[in-house]
Amino acid sequence: MNLPPKVTERAFARLSEIGAADDGKALRIAVEGGGCSGFQYEILLDSAKDDDLVLEGAGEKVVVDSISLPFLANATIDFTQELIGARFVIENPNASSSCGCGTSFSM
């Protein structure tokens, strides 16, 4: 069964830290063609649109457009902080492989 993506508490907490909702913005997760593996994630702050799925937590929003949604079924949107930097990451069970940069994948 395809479930919508989940957003971790860490991801919502990071959005709160950067004041996304204060600026009327949400974290947009989109999938587009391209990248080194066939598809790539686009992650940006944006305004919610009418056909978006809106995931809410801690007063913050993450939005996914209807075209990207099937590619993100059962995925987890997280925020990680490592020595090489901090970033939003997507753990996607639909991806058959992904590249080292973590933003490109194939299905």
MOPAC internal coordinates of N, CA, C and O (Angstrom, degrees):
PM7 1SCF
backbone

  N    0.0000 0     0.00 0     0.00 0    0    0    0
  C    1.4494 1     0.00 0     0.00 0    1    0    0
  C    1.5285 1   109.48 1     0.00 0    2    1    0
  O    1.2310 1   120.93 1   -46.31 1    3    2    1
  N    1.3069 1   115.83 1   133.69 1    3    2    1
  C    1.4615 1   119.88 1  -179.90 1    5    3    2
  C    1.5184 1   110.38 1   -85.80 1    6    5    3
  O    1.2310 1   121.37 1   -58.72 1    7    6    5
  N    1.3088 1   114.99 1   121.28 1    7    6    5
  C    1.4542 1   121.40 1   177.29 1    9    7    6
  C    1.5149 1   109.29 1  -108.59 1   10    9    7
  O    1.2310 1   120.11 1   -26.62 1   11   10    9
  N    1.3291 1   117.40 1   153.38 1   11   10    9
  C    1.4686 1   118.56 1   176.64 1   13   11   10
  C    1.5205 1   110.11 1   -65.34 1   14   13   11
  O    1.2310 1   120.02 1   -19.96 1   15   14   13
  N    1.3222 1   117.57 1   160.04 1   15   14   13
  C    1.4651 1   119.45 1   179.04 1   17   15   14
  C    1.5258 1   110.99 1   -62.08 1   18   17   15
  O    1.2310 1   121.24 1   -26.35 1   19   18   17
  N    1.3283 1   115.23 1   153.65 1   19   18   17
  C    1.4601 1   121.55 1   175.71 1   21   19   18
  C    1.5276 1   107.85 1  -103.52 1   22   21   19
  O    1.2310 1   120.82 1   -30.00 1   23   22   21
  N    1.3029 1   116.04 1   150.00 1   23   22   21
  C    1.4615 1   121.69 1   176.39 1   25   23   22
  C    1.5229 1   107.26 1  -118.61 1   26   25   23
  O    1.2310 1   120.35 1   -51.56 1   27   26   25
  N    1.3330 1   116.94 1   128.44 1   27   26   25
  C    1.4632 1   120.10 1  -178.23 1   29   27   26
  C    1.5277 1   111.29 1   -76.54 1   30   29   27
  O    1.2310 1   121.55 1   -18.92 1   31   30   29
  N    1.3254 1   114.65 1   161.08 1   31   30   29
  C    1.4628 1   120.49 1   176.19 1   33   31   30
  C    1.5273 1   110.88 1   -59.59 1   34   33   31
  O    1.2310 1   120.46 1   143.54 1   35   34   33
  N    1.3507 1   116.72 1   -36.46 1   35   34   33
  C    1.4761 1   120.75 1   179.12 1   37   35   34
  C    1.5185 1   111.79 1   -61.44 1   38   37   35
  O    1.2310 1   120.79 1   140.34 1   39   38   37
  N    1.3430 1   116.09 1   -39.66 1   39   38   37
  C    1.4676 1   119.97 1   179.98 1   41   39   38
  C    1.5261 1   110.15 1   -66.74 1   42   41   39
  O    1.2310 1   120.52 1   134.56 1   43   42   41
  N    1.3342 1   116.61 1   -45.44 1   43   42   41
  C    1.4651 1   119.16 1   178.08 1   45   43   42
  C    1.5300 1   110.86 1   -63.82 1   46   45   43
  O    1.2310 1   120.31 1   141.43 1   47   46   45
  N    1.3372 1   117.01 1   -38.57 1   47   46   45
  C    1.4646 1   120.61 1   179.73 1   49   47   46
  C    1.5257 1   110.56 1   -63.29 1   50   49   47
  O    1.2310 1   120.19 1   140.05 1   51   50   49
  N    1.3208 1   117.24 1   -39.95 1   51   50   49
  C    1.4663 1   120.63 1   178.95 1   53   51   50
  C    1.5290 1   110.62 1   -65.84 1   54   53   51
  O    1.2310 1   120.13 1   139.13 1   55   54   53
  N    1.3256 1   117.36 1   -40.87 1   55   54   53
  C    1.4642 1   120.26 1   176.95 1   57   55   54
  C    1.5263 1   110.26 1   -60.87 1   58   57   55
  O    1.2310 1   120.83 1   141.76 1   59   58   57
  N    1.3186 1   116.01 1   -38.24 1   59   58   57
  C    1.4552 1   120.96 1   178.17 1   61   59   58
  C    1.5363 1   110.52 1   -65.74 1   62   61   59
  O    1.2310 1   120.66 1   137.93 1   63   62   61
  N    1.3408 1   116.35 1   -42.07 1   63   62   61
  C    1.4709 1   121.37 1   178.93 1   65   63   62
  C    1.5235 1   111.69 1   -59.23 1   66   65   63
  O    1.2310 1   120.70 1   139.92 1   67   66   65
  N    1.3216 1   116.27 1   -40.08 1   67   66   65
  C    1.4701 1   118.70 1  -177.69 1   69   67   66
  C    1.5280 1   112.27 1   -87.37 1   70   69   67
  O    1.2310 1   120.43 1   178.58 1   71   70   69
  N    1.3376 1   116.79 1    -1.42 1   71   70   69
  C    1.4573 1   120.66 1   174.15 1   73   71   70
  C    1.5146 1   114.41 1    71.48 1   74   73   71
  O    1.2310 1   120.26 1  -144.97 1   75   74   73
  N    1.3324 1   117.11 1    35.03 1   75   74   73
  C    1.4698 1   120.40 1  -177.43 1   77   75   74
  C    1.5287 1   111.69 1   -58.69 1   78   77   75
  O    1.2310 1   120.41 1   128.95 1   79   78   77
  N    1.3315 1   116.83 1   -51.05 1   79   78   77
  C    1.4704 1   120.06 1  -177.32 1   81   79   78
  C    1.5253 1   111.38 1   -65.82 1   82   81   79
  O    1.2310 1   120.73 1   148.01 1   83   82   81
  N    1.3399 1   116.21 1   -31.99 1   83   82   81
  C    1.4650 1   119.54 1   178.45 1   85   83   82
  C    1.5226 1   111.15 1   -60.66 1   86   85   83
  O    1.2310 1   121.04 1   150.19 1   87   86   85
  N    1.3286 1   115.61 1   -29.81 1   87   86   85
  C    1.4658 1   120.96 1   179.03 1   89   87   86
  C    1.5263 1   111.67 1   -94.62 1   90   89   87
  O    1.2310 1   120.14 1  -172.37 1   91   90   89
  N    1.3373 1   117.33 1     7.63 1   91   90   89
  C    1.4655 1   121.13 1  -179.55 1   93   91   90
  C    1.5124 1   113.09 1    72.76 1   94   93   91
  O    1.2310 1   120.49 1  -156.58 1   95   94   93
  N    1.3289 1   116.67 1    23.42 1   95   94   93
  C    1.4703 1   120.93 1  -177.05 1   97   95   94
  C    1.5202 1   111.57 1  -111.33 1   98   97   95
  O    1.2310 1   121.67 1   -20.84 1   99   98   97
  N    1.3275 1   114.41 1   159.16 1   99   98   97
  C    1.4556 1   123.22 1   174.49 1  101   99   98
  C    1.5231 1   107.44 1  -127.32 1  102  101   99
  O    1.2310 1   120.60 1   -19.20 1  103  102  101
  N    1.3259 1   116.46 1   160.80 1  103  102  101
  C    1.4637 1   120.43 1   174.55 1  105  103  102
  C    1.5148 1   107.30 1   -84.18 1  106  105  103
  O    1.2310 1   120.21 1   -63.41 1  107  106  105
  N    1.3290 1   117.21 1   116.59 1  107  106  105
  C    1.4632 1   121.86 1   178.54 1  109  107  106
  C    1.5235 1   109.17 1   -94.04 1  110  109  107
  O    1.2310 1   121.26 1   -52.12 1  111  110  109
  N    1.3249 1   115.20 1   127.88 1  111  110  109
  C    1.4617 1   122.72 1   173.94 1  113  111  110
  C    1.5199 1   106.26 1  -113.07 1  114  113  111
  O    1.2310 1   120.02 1   -62.07 1  115  114  113
  N    1.3187 1   117.57 1   117.93 1  115  114  113
  C    1.4612 1   121.37 1  -179.78 1  117  115  114
  C    1.5222 1   109.00 1  -130.15 1  118  117  115
  O    1.2310 1   121.18 1   -22.98 1  119  118  117
  N    1.3138 1   115.35 1   157.02 1  119  118  117
  C    1.4634 1   122.11 1   175.87 1  121  119  118
  C    1.5146 1   106.84 1  -117.98 1  122  121  119
  O    1.2310 1   120.84 1   -48.96 1  123  122  121
  N    1.3327 1   115.99 1   131.04 1  123  122  121
  C    1.4676 1   119.75 1   176.76 1  125  123  122
  C    1.5191 1   109.13 1  -136.14 1  126  125  123
  O    1.2310 1   121.13 1   -19.33 1  127  126  125
  N    1.3202 1   115.45 1   160.67 1  127  126  125
  C    1.4517 1   120.36 1   178.32 1  129  127  126
  C    1.5134 1   110.11 1   -69.80 1  130  129  127
  O    1.2310 1   120.82 1   -31.08 1  131  130  129
  N    1.3401 1   116.04 1   148.92 1  131  130  129
  C    1.4640 1   120.01 1   177.85 1  133  131  130
  C    1.5101 1   111.20 1   125.01 1  134  133  131
  O    1.2310 1   120.94 1    17.43 1  135  134  133
  N    1.3140 1   115.80 1  -162.57 1  135  134  133
  C    1.4609 1   120.16 1  -177.07 1  137  135  134
  C    1.5111 1   110.55 1    75.60 1  138  137  135
  O    1.2310 1   120.58 1    -2.69 1  139  138  137
  N    1.3095 1   116.50 1   177.31 1  139  138  137
  C    1.4618 1   120.10 1  -175.39 1  141  139  138
  C    1.5240 1   112.90 1   -79.82 1  142  141  139
  O    1.2310 1   119.44 1   171.04 1  143  142  141
  N    1.3409 1   118.67 1    -8.96 1  143  142  141
  C    1.4633 1   120.70 1  -177.86 1  145  143  142
  C    1.5306 1   113.93 1  -119.90 1  146  145  143
  O    1.2310 1   119.40 1  -174.40 1  147  146  145
  N    1.3298 1   118.74 1     5.60 1  147  146  145
  C    1.4626 1   120.62 1   176.86 1  149  147  146
  C    1.5151 1   114.19 1   113.43 1  150  149  147
  O    1.2310 1   120.44 1   140.01 1  151  150  149
  N    1.3318 1   116.76 1   -39.99 1  151  150  149
  C    1.4656 1   122.02 1   176.12 1  153  151  150
  C    1.5123 1   108.04 1  -130.03 1  154  153  151
  O    1.2310 1   120.87 1   -24.60 1  155  154  153
  N    1.3221 1   115.93 1   155.40 1  155  154  153
  C    1.4570 1   118.31 1   174.50 1  157  155  154
  C    1.5201 1   109.71 1  -142.72 1  158  157  155
  O    1.2310 1   121.86 1   -27.63 1  159  158  157
  N    1.3240 1   114.04 1   152.37 1  159  158  157
  C    1.4614 1   120.08 1   177.69 1  161  159  158
  C    1.5102 1   109.68 1   -86.51 1  162  161  159
  O    1.2310 1   121.51 1   -38.11 1  163  162  161
  N    1.3130 1   114.72 1   141.89 1  163  162  161
  C    1.4524 1   121.01 1   170.45 1  165  163  162
  C    1.5311 1   105.16 1  -115.68 1  166  165  163
  O    1.2310 1   120.81 1   -56.61 1  167  166  165
  N    1.3244 1   116.05 1   123.39 1  167  166  165
  C    1.4579 1   121.77 1  -177.16 1  169  167  166
  C    1.5228 1   107.01 1  -126.00 1  170  169  167
  O    1.2310 1   120.56 1   -62.67 1  171  170  169
  N    1.3374 1   116.53 1   117.33 1  171  170  169
  C    1.4626 1   119.55 1  -177.47 1  173  171  170
  C    1.5126 1   110.39 1  -154.67 1  174  173  171
  O    1.2310 1   120.78 1   -16.22 1  175  174  173
  N    1.3125 1   116.12 1   163.78 1  175  174  173
  C    1.4623 1   120.94 1   173.01 1  177  175  174
  C    1.5211 1   107.72 1   -85.92 1  178  177  175
  O    1.2310 1   120.62 1   -48.49 1  179  178  177
  N    1.3272 1   116.42 1   131.51 1  179  178  177
  C    1.4500 1   121.28 1  -173.33 1  181  179  178
  C    1.5277 1   108.74 1  -154.68 1  182  181  179
  O    1.2310 1   120.47 1   -10.09 1  183  182  181
  N    1.3093 1   116.70 1   169.91 1  183  182  181
  C    1.4603 1   121.56 1   174.51 1  185  183  182
  C    1.5278 1   108.86 1   -88.65 1  186  185  183
  O    1.2310 1   120.61 1   -33.14 1  187  186  185
  N    1.3173 1   116.43 1   146.86 1  187  186  185
  C    1.4632 1   120.66 1   177.54 1  189  187  186
  C    1.5220 1   109.41 1   -68.64 1  190  189  187
  O    1.2310 1   120.87 1   -35.78 1  191  190  189
  N    1.3407 1   115.95 1   144.22 1  191  190  189
  C    1.4581 1   122.15 1   178.05 1  193  191  190
  C    1.5355 1   108.72 1  -114.41 1  194  193  191
  O    1.2310 1   120.75 1   -12.38 1  195  194  193
  N    1.3243 1   116.17 1   167.62 1  195  194  193
  C    1.4631 1   121.21 1  -173.24 1  197  195  194
  C    1.5262 1   114.32 1   -58.92 1  198  197  195
  O    1.2310 1   119.77 1   142.19 1  199  198  197
  N    1.3416 1   118.04 1   -37.81 1  199  198  197
  C    1.4694 1   118.77 1  -175.28 1  201  199  198
  C    1.5236 1   112.88 1   -94.11 1  202  201  199
  O    1.2310 1   119.86 1  -167.82 1  203  202  201
  N    1.3197 1   117.88 1    12.18 1  203  202  201
  C    1.4671 1   121.31 1  -179.69 1  205  203  202
  C    1.5208 1   112.15 1   -78.95 1  206  205  203
  O    1.2310 1   121.29 1   -34.90 1  207  206  205
  N    1.3295 1   115.14 1   145.10 1  207  206  205
  C    1.4573 1   120.79 1   163.82 1  209  207  206
  C    1.5246 1   105.28 1   -81.88 1  210  209  207
  O    1.2310 1   120.20 1   -50.99 1  211  210  209
  N    1.3190 1   117.23 1   129.01 1  211  210  209
  C    1.4638 1   121.35 1  -179.00 1  213  211  210
  C    1.5209 1   108.74 1  -110.34 1  214  213  211
  O    1.2310 1   120.98 1   -58.22 1  215  214  213
  N    1.3308 1   115.72 1   121.78 1  215  214  213
  C    1.4647 1   122.45 1   176.62 1  217  215  214
  C    1.5187 1   106.50 1  -107.22 1  218  217  215
  O    1.2310 1   120.15 1   -55.20 1  219  218  217
  N    1.3314 1   117.32 1   124.80 1  219  218  217
  C    1.4594 1   120.32 1  -174.08 1  221  219  218
  C    1.5172 1   111.61 1  -119.18 1  222  221  219
  O    1.2310 1   121.29 1   -34.42 1  223  222  221
  N    1.3353 1   115.15 1   145.58 1  223  222  221
  C    1.4572 1   121.51 1   175.22 1  225  223  222
  C    1.5094 1   109.17 1  -170.39 1  226  225  223
  O    1.2310 1   120.47 1   -35.85 1  227  226  225
  N    1.3178 1   116.71 1   144.15 1  227  226  225
  C    1.4725 1   122.68 1   177.16 1  229  227  226
  C    1.5269 1   111.78 1    53.45 1  230  229  227
  O    1.2310 1   120.45 1  -148.09 1  231  230  229
  N    1.3405 1   116.74 1    31.91 1  231  230  229
  C    1.4576 1   120.19 1   179.34 1  233  231  230
  C    1.5165 1   114.29 1    76.50 1  234  233  231
  O    1.2310 1   120.25 1  -173.85 1  235  234  233
  N    1.3334 1   117.12 1     6.15 1  235  234  233
  C    1.4649 1   122.71 1  -178.66 1  237  235  234
  C    1.5193 1   109.63 1  -114.44 1  238  237  235
  O    1.2310 1   120.99 1   -16.06 1  239  238  237
  N    1.3460 1   115.70 1   163.94 1  239  238  237
  C    1.4632 1   121.03 1  -178.82 1  241  239  238
  C    1.5282 1   111.16 1  -129.92 1  242  241  239
  O    1.2310 1   121.69 1   -36.71 1  243  242  241
  N    1.3229 1   114.38 1   143.29 1  243  242  241
  C    1.4599 1   122.79 1   169.08 1  245  243  242
  C    1.5193 1   105.18 1  -120.58 1  246  245  243
  O    1.2310 1   120.00 1   -47.52 1  247  246  245
  N    1.3297 1   117.61 1   132.48 1  247  246  245
  C    1.4606 1   120.96 1  -177.65 1  249  247  246
  C    1.5280 1   111.06 1  -121.82 1  250  249  247
  O    1.2310 1   121.62 1   -34.42 1  251  250  249
  N    1.3366 1   114.50 1   145.58 1  251  250  249
  C    1.4647 1   121.91 1   178.47 1  253  251  250
  C    1.5208 1   107.13 1  -134.02 1  254  253  251
  O    1.2310 1   120.04 1   -50.90 1  255  254  253
  N    1.3241 1   117.53 1   129.10 1  255  254  253
  C    1.4679 1   120.17 1   179.54 1  257  255  254
  C    1.5284 1   110.28 1   -75.15 1  258  257  255
  O    1.2310 1   121.11 1   -19.12 1  259  258  257
  N    1.3341 1   115.48 1   160.88 1  259  258  257
  C    1.4658 1   120.91 1  -173.74 1  261  259  258
  C    1.5242 1   112.92 1   -64.97 1  262  261  259
  O    1.2310 1   119.26 1   152.06 1  263  262  261
  N    1.3215 1   119.01 1   -27.94 1  263  262  261
  C    1.4706 1   121.54 1   179.43 1  265  263  262
  C    1.5254 1   110.88 1   -74.64 1  266  265  263
  O    1.2310 1   120.13 1   143.08 1  267  266  265
  N    1.3342 1   117.37 1   -36.92 1  267  266  265
  C    1.4679 1   121.50 1  -179.40 1  269  267  266
  C    1.5235 1   112.84 1   -78.23 1  270  269  267
  O    1.2310 1   120.26 1   156.25 1  271  270  269
  N    1.3291 1   117.11 1   -23.75 1  271  270  269
  C    1.4595 1   121.78 1  -172.41 1  273  271  270
  C    1.5317 1   114.46 1   -53.62 1  274  273  271
  O    1.2310 1   118.55 1   133.01 1  275  274  273
  N    1.3493 1   120.36 1   -46.99 1  275  274  273
  C    1.4721 1   118.83 1  -179.81 1  277  275  274
  C    1.5267 1   113.35 1   -60.18 1  278  277  275
  O    1.2310 1   119.99 1   149.37 1  279  278  277
  N    1.3225 1   117.62 1   -30.63 1  279  278  277
  C    1.4688 1   121.60 1   179.51 1  281  279  278
  C    1.5261 1   111.53 1   -73.17 1  282  281  279
  O    1.2310 1   120.58 1   161.15 1  283  282  281
  N    1.3282 1   116.50 1   -18.85 1  283  282  281
  C    1.4650 1   121.52 1  -175.53 1  285  283  282
  C    1.5167 1   112.85 1  -110.84 1  286  285  283
  O    1.2310 1   119.93 1  -166.95 1  287  286  285
  N    1.3362 1   117.73 1    13.05 1  287  286  285
  C    1.4639 1   120.82 1   178.76 1  289  287  286
  C    1.5250 1   109.26 1   -58.61 1  290  289  287
  O    1.2310 1   120.86 1   -47.14 1  291  290  289
  N    1.3232 1   115.96 1   132.86 1  291  290  289
  C    1.4774 1   123.27 1   178.14 1  293  291  290
  C    1.5296 1   114.41 1    65.61 1  294  293  291
  O    1.2310 1   119.62 1  -169.32 1  295  294  293
  N    1.3089 1   118.33 1    10.68 1  295  294  293
  C    1.4677 1   121.05 1  -179.99 1  297  295  294
  C    1.5352 1   110.18 1   -80.49 1  298  297  295
  O    1.2310 1   121.36 1   -16.69 1  299  298  297
  N    1.3310 1   114.99 1   163.31 1  299  298  297
  C    1.4651 1   121.28 1   176.18 1  301  299  298
  C    1.5211 1   108.41 1  -121.77 1  302  301  299
  O    1.2310 1   121.10 1   -51.25 1  303  302  301
  N    1.3253 1   115.50 1   128.75 1  303  302  301
  C    1.4616 1   122.13 1   178.23 1  305  303  302
  C    1.5214 1   106.51 1  -102.14 1  306  305  303
  O    1.2310 1   120.82 1   -58.24 1  307  306  305
  N    1.3275 1   116.03 1   121.76 1  307  306  305
  C    1.4582 1   121.49 1  -172.64 1  309  307  306
  C    1.5221 1   109.59 1  -132.75 1  310  309  307
  O    1.2310 1   120.94 1    -8.18 1  311  310  309
  N    1.3102 1   115.80 1   171.82 1  311  310  309
  C    1.4631 1   121.72 1   174.09 1  313  311  310
  C    1.5148 1   106.55 1  -126.36 1  314  313  311
  O    1.2310 1   120.65 1   -48.29 1  315  314  313
  N    1.3201 1   116.36 1   131.71 1  315  314  313
  C    1.4587 1   120.31 1  -178.27 1  317  315  314
  C    1.5198 1   110.56 1  -127.66 1  318  317  315
  O    1.2310 1   121.56 1   -33.75 1  319  318  317
  N    1.3089 1   114.61 1   146.25 1  319  318  317
  C    1.4590 1   120.87 1   178.13 1  321  319  318
  C    1.5196 1   107.53 1  -124.60 1  322  321  319
  O    1.2310 1   120.77 1   -63.38 1  323  322  321
  N    1.3303 1   116.13 1   116.62 1  323  322  321
  C    1.4580 1   121.72 1  -178.20 1  325  323  322
  C    1.5198 1   108.84 1  -129.23 1  326  325  323
  O    1.2310 1   120.77 1    -4.65 1  327  326  325
  N    1.3071 1   116.13 1   175.35 1  327  326  325
  C    1.4667 1   120.10 1   178.84 1  329  327  326
  C    1.5215 1   112.11 1   -59.37 1  330  329  327
  O    1.2310 1   120.55 1   146.08 1  331  330  329
  N    1.3345 1   116.55 1   -33.92 1  331  330  329
  C    1.4661 1   119.55 1  -178.06 1  333  331  330
  C    1.5185 1   112.88 1   -82.08 1  334  333  331
  O    1.2310 1   120.12 1   174.76 1  335  334  333
  N    1.3222 1   117.37 1    -5.24 1  335  334  333
  C    1.4535 1   119.97 1   176.91 1  337  335  334
  C    1.5108 1   112.48 1   140.66 1  338  337  335
  O    1.2310 1   121.43 1    -5.96 1  339  338  337
  N    1.3088 1   114.88 1   174.04 1  339  338  337
  C    1.4593 1   121.93 1   179.87 1  341  339  338
  C    1.5197 1   108.17 1  -113.12 1  342  341  339
  O    1.2310 1   120.92 1   -39.20 1  343  342  341
  N    1.3454 1   115.84 1   140.80 1  343  342  341
  C    1.4603 1   118.36 1  -178.47 1  345  343  342
  C    1.5212 1   110.77 1  -163.02 1  346  345  343
  O    1.2310 1   121.43 1   -19.87 1  347  346  345
  N    1.3260 1   114.87 1   160.13 1  347  346  345
  C    1.4543 1   120.68 1   170.52 1  349  347  346
  C    1.5287 1   107.09 1   -78.78 1  350  349  347
  O    1.2310 1   120.45 1   -42.97 1  351  350  349
  N    1.3277 1   116.74 1   137.03 1  351  350  349
  C    1.4630 1   121.68 1   179.73 1  353  351  350
  C    1.5220 1   109.62 1  -127.49 1  354  353  351
  O    1.2310 1   121.12 1   -25.26 1  355  354  353
  N    1.3232 1   115.47 1   154.74 1  355  354  353
  C    1.4531 1   121.39 1   179.32 1  357  355  354
  C    1.5149 1   108.40 1  -122.51 1  358  357  355
  O    1.2310 1   121.02 1   -59.90 1  359  358  357
  N    1.3333 1   115.66 1   120.10 1  359  358  357
  C    1.4603 1   121.37 1   174.13 1  361  359  358
  C    1.5110 1   105.62 1   -95.88 1  362  361  359
  O    1.2310 1   120.93 1   -72.09 1  363  362  361
  N    1.3391 1   115.82 1   107.91 1  363  362  361
  C    1.4568 1   121.11 1  -170.69 1  365  363  362
  C    1.5240 1   110.89 1  -116.79 1  366  365  363
  O    1.2310 1   119.84 1   -70.69 1  367  366  365
  N    1.3534 1   117.91 1   109.31 1  367  366  365
  C    1.4619 1   120.10 1   179.91 1  369  367  366
  C    1.5350 1   113.04 1   -69.36 1  370  369  367
  O    1.2310 1   119.83 1   167.08 1  371  370  369
  N    1.3386 1   117.93 1   -12.92 1  371  370  369
  C    1.4680 1   121.68 1   179.43 1  373  371  370
  C    1.5241 1   112.13 1   -79.91 1  374  373  371
  O    1.2310 1   120.03 1   161.49 1  375  374  373
  N    1.3212 1   117.55 1   -18.51 1  375  374  373
  C    1.4595 1   121.21 1  -176.48 1  377  375  374
  C    1.5244 1   109.32 1   -78.16 1  378  377  375
  O    1.2310 1   120.84 1   -53.98 1  379  378  377
  N    1.3152 1   116.01 1   126.02 1  379  378  377
  C    1.4657 1   119.31 1   177.82 1  381  379  378
  C    1.5184 1   111.49 1   -81.10 1  382  381  379
  O    1.2310 1   120.68 1   154.93 1  383  382  381
  N    1.3291 1   116.30 1   -25.07 1  383  382  381
  C    1.4630 1   121.57 1   174.87 1  385  383  382
  C    1.5113 1   108.37 1  -158.66 1  386  385  383
  O    1.2310 1   121.23 1   -20.94 1  387  386  385
  N    1.3196 1   115.25 1   159.06 1  387  386  385
  C    1.4643 1   119.50 1   176.55 1  389  387  386
  C    1.5148 1   107.94 1  -142.06 1  390  389  387
  O    1.2310 1   121.16 1   -18.04 1  391  390  389
  N    1.3248 1   115.39 1   161.96 1  391  390  389
  C    1.4531 1   119.33 1  -177.46 1  393  391  390
  C    1.5285 1   109.49 1   -94.02 1  394  393  391
  O    1.2310 1   120.71 1    -7.85 1  395  394  393
  N    1.3057 1   116.24 1   172.15 1  395  394  393
  C    1.4519 1   121.82 1  -177.47 1  397  395  394
  C    1.5072 1   115.15 1   -60.30 1  398  397  395
  O    1.2310 1   120.68 1   151.14 1  399  398  397
  N    1.3294 1   116.30 1   -28.86 1  399  398  397
  C    1.4695 1   119.24 1  -177.81 1  401  399  398
  C    1.5126 1   112.09 1   -73.73 1  402  401  399
  O    1.2310 1   119.95 1   161.83 1  403  402  401
  N    1.3497 1   117.70 1   -18.17 1  403  402  401
  C    1.4569 1   121.64 1   177.22 1  405  403  402
  C    1.5204 1   114.43 1    79.55 1  406  405  403
  O    1.2310 1   119.90 1   179.94 1  407  406  405
  N    1.3263 1   117.80 1    -0.06 1  407  406  405
  C    1.4664 1   118.54 1   179.94 1  409  407  406
  C    1.5230 1   112.32 1  -107.38 1  410  409  407
  O    1.2310 1   119.87 1   173.78 1  411  410  409
  N    1.3188 1   117.85 1    -6.22 1  411  410  409
  C    1.4541 1   121.41 1  -178.59 1  413  411  410
  C    1.5281 1   109.11 1  -121.60 1  414  413  411
  O    1.2310 1   120.68 1   -36.30 1  415  414  413
  N    1.3510 1   116.31 1   143.70 1  415  414  413
  C    1.4527 1   119.74 1  -177.61 1  417  415  414
  C    1.5217 1   109.75 1  -152.32 1  418  417  415
  O    1.2310 1   120.87 1   -12.50 1  419  418  417
  N    1.3400 1   115.94 1   167.50 1  419  418  417
  C    1.4635 1   121.17 1   174.64 1  421  419  418
  C    1.5220 1   107.89 1  -126.94 1  422  421  419
  O    1.2310 1   121.42 1   -19.16 1  423  422  421
  N    1.3460 1   114.89 1   160.84 1  423  422  421
  C    1.4666 1   120.36 1  -179.06 1  425  423  422
  C    1.5058 1   109.53 1  -125.89 1  426  425  423
  O    1.2310 1   120.10 1   180.00 1  427  426  425

